[in-house]
C-alpha cells in the first residue's frame, strides 16, 4: 500500500506528495444559520489554531480557501526576478 494517494493532493496549496492519507482525508462541515462553520478539532490541533486567531478567506474557482497570515519576514524575496516597467510605478503618490 502506498503512503499517499495522488488523487487527494491539492496542488493549489502545494501539499507535499509524501503526506499520509490521514492528513488529507476530507471531512464534511455544516454551515450554521449564521453562516458559521467549525474547523474540525484534529485539523485545529495539527495547524495549532487558537481562538480569536485571524485567517484569510478567499474564493478561487468556486472553492472557499482559508489561509494563515504570513509573517512579513517570510515574504522576503517574493517579487525577486520580476521586471518592472516605468509605467508600473505611480509617481503621483510620491512624497
N, C-alpha and C positions, 0 to 999 in steps of 0.2 A: 504494500500500500504506500502511495506517495505521501510525503509530508505536506503537500499543498495541492490545491485544485485550481488550475488556471482559470476556470470559469468563475471563480469567486473573486478574482483580483480586480480592484478598481484602479485603472490606470490613471485616472484623473487626479488621484491624490498620492500617487507613487508609493503604493504599498509594496514592500519588498516581496519577491517571488517565493521566498522560503519562510513564510509565516504559517503557523499551524492553523488548521481549519477552525479550531475553537475561536480564534480571534476574529475570523472572518464570517462566522455564522450570522446570518441576518435574523433580526428579531423584529417583531411587529409591535408598534406602539399605537395607542389610540389618541386621537385629538379630542380634547375635552370641549364642552360647550363654550369655554372661554378661549378656545384655540391654543391650549397649552398641551405640551407633550412631556412625558417623563423619560429621561435618559436612563436606560436600564442600569441597575446597581453594578453589575460586572463591568460594564463599559466605563461608568463613572470612576470606579476604583482603578481600573487599568490606566485611564488617562489622568488620574489624580485631580479630578474636577472638584471644586469646592463650592459650597452655597454662595451665591452672590457674584461668582466669577463671570466676567464678560466673555461672550463668544460672538464671532462674526457669523451671520446667517445670510446666505445669498442663494440665488437660483441660477442654475446652469442647465440648459437643455431640458427644462421641465422637471429637474430634480432639485430638491432642497438640500443644501450643504451647510454644515456647521464647521467652523474652523477656530482654532485657538489663536488669539492675537500673538503676533511675533514681536520679540524684543527688537528695538532699533539696531542693536549690535548684530543680530542675526541677519539683518537686511543689507549689511555692508557688502558692496561688490555686486549687488543685484543688477545694476544697469551697466556693468563693465562690458565694453565692446560695442555698445550701441552708438551709432553715429548720429550726431545732431546736426541739422541744418540751421543756418542763421534764422530762418523763418520760424523755427520751432520755439524760439525764445520770445517772451513777452516783454518788450522793452518799456512798455507803458507803466508797468508796476515797479520799475526800478526806483530806488530812493536816490 
